[in-house]
Amino acid sequence: MANIEVYEEDISQAYFDTQDLKRTLEANKLDKYKRVHGGSDNEETIGDLIENILFHVENIYEQIQEKS
């Protein structure tokens, strides 16, 4: 696996954009729709998918903080 340089500002932007997306989906009651993965329905919802993205972005941010 190749090492890449990740900037804190990029992670912060991804985090806040994802938070905005989550709130937008919730406000429009779209977060409960089942996500489609591989062309078929999945038990997870769009809201679950957003939570997964936030989890990973937060982990990346923490790793950057530890190495700083």
N, C-alpha and C positions, 0 to 999 in steps of 0.2 A: 504494500500500500504506500502511495506517495504522500509525503508531508506537504501540506499547503499552509500558506499564511492566511490566517483569518483575523480580520480587524474587529475590534470591539464595537466600533460604530456600525458595522454591517450586521452584527449579531443583534445589537440594540434595535436597529431599524426593522429587522425581521421579527423580533419579539413584539414590538409595538404594532407593526402592521398585522401580525397574527391576532393580537388582542383586539384590534379594531375589527378585523374580519369576524372574530368570534362574537363580539357584541352586535355587529350588523346582522349576522345570521340569527342570533337569539331574538333581536328586536323584530325581525321579520318572520319569526317562527319557522325558520328553515333548518335549524340545527338538529331537528329530530328525524330528518330524512335519512334513510339508510344510505350508506356510502356504497358505491359500486367499485369493485376491485376485480380486475381480470375479466371484465365483461359480465359479471354476475353480482347479484345482490349479496350483501354481507350483513352480519348481525350488528356491526358497528354503525354508528350514525355519523353524520358530518360533524356534529359536535365532538364526538369521540376522536375523530381524526384531527380536529383542531387542537384538542387537549394533548394528543400525542406529539404534534408538531411543537407546541409550547414546551412540553417536557424536554424534548431533544434540544431545542434552542437554549433553554435554561442550562442544560448540562454543558453545552458548548461554551456558554458564557462563563460558567463556573470553572471550567478547565482553563480558559484564558486568564481568569483572575488568579488561579493557582500558579500559573507560569509567569505571571508578571512580577 
